[in-house]
Amino acid sequence: VLEGVMCVRSCPARSRKVKSDSDVCRALLKSLNSRRVVSSFCVAVALLGSEPCAWAQDASELKKARAQFQQATELEQAKNWTAALQAFREVGQVRMTPQVRFHIAVCEEGLGRLVAALGCYELALADADKVGADFKAEVEENVTKLRARIPKLVIERGSGANAAAIELDGVAVGDSSVGVEVPLDPGPHAVTAKAPNRKPFEANVTLTEQETMRLEVILE
């Protein structure tokens, strides 16, 4: 899951100038936060001519991430979704893999945040071929099941609302999201609308899993 490779490639110093540039390269890399470094990268020809330096994550960071992944897995198995989610996200800051995305999705689903979970599953699925057929099949199965569970709300413009500004849970609803199914997490949601010379519109709806609800916005 978190395979790390130490592949620090030395750059031969064939002259004082090359050695000096190499020192600059190391100084720049030292200033970076190693927890945010996800993969090896090159400090390019701009500094070292035709011989780039390949650098990798610090081995201690990867070792720590592996241990944290194991701890996060145990928290997930105990259904301590919040703690497990935080731990998996911290692992992902060191190295994000399809497996880490998958476990983040499992935690989001456990917390009832189905829309966020689906997004994470789909990201894991995009790179699932790199892991293997069994992993891909598991992700595809979770995606299919979760899509069926996510409720949807269709907001429609009714009388007096043709030019109304509509908000869903405090976020503006664009025209492309009006009249179409909007996937939402189960639970309560608030829809408001306003337009000049019209009374404000307010409606509170509660969605359940697998439900599709239609709501017409009418302004008097």
Secondary structure as GFF3:
##gff-version 3
##sequence-region A 1 220
A	DSSP	alpha_helix	16	30	.	.	.	ID=ss1
A	DSSP	three_ten_helix	34	36	.	.	.	ID=ss2
A	DSSP	beta_strand	41	43	.	.	.	ID=ss3
A	DSSP	alpha_helix	45	48	.	.	.	ID=ss4
A	DSSP	beta_strand	53	55	.	.	.	ID=ss5
A	DSSP	alpha_helix	59	77	.	.	.	ID=ss6
A	DSSP	alpha_helix	81	94	.	.	.	ID=ss7
A	DSSP	alpha_helix	98	110	.	.	.	ID=ss8
A	DSSP	alpha_helix	114	126	.	.	.	ID=ss9
A	DSSP	three_ten_helix	128	130	.	.	.	ID=ss10
A	DSSP	alpha_helix	133	149	.	.	.	ID=ss11
A	DSSP	beta_strand	152	157	.	.	.	ID=ss12
A	DSSP	beta_strand	165	168	.	.	.	ID=ss13
A	DSSP	beta_strand	171	172	.	.	.	ID=ss14
A	DSSP	three_ten_helix	175	177	.	.	.	ID=ss15
A	DSSP	beta_strand	181	183	.	.	.	ID=ss16
A	DSSP	beta_strand	187	194	.	.	.	ID=ss17
A	DSSP	beta_strand	201	207	.	.	.	ID=ss18
A	DSSP	beta_strand	212	217	.	.	.	ID=ss19
###
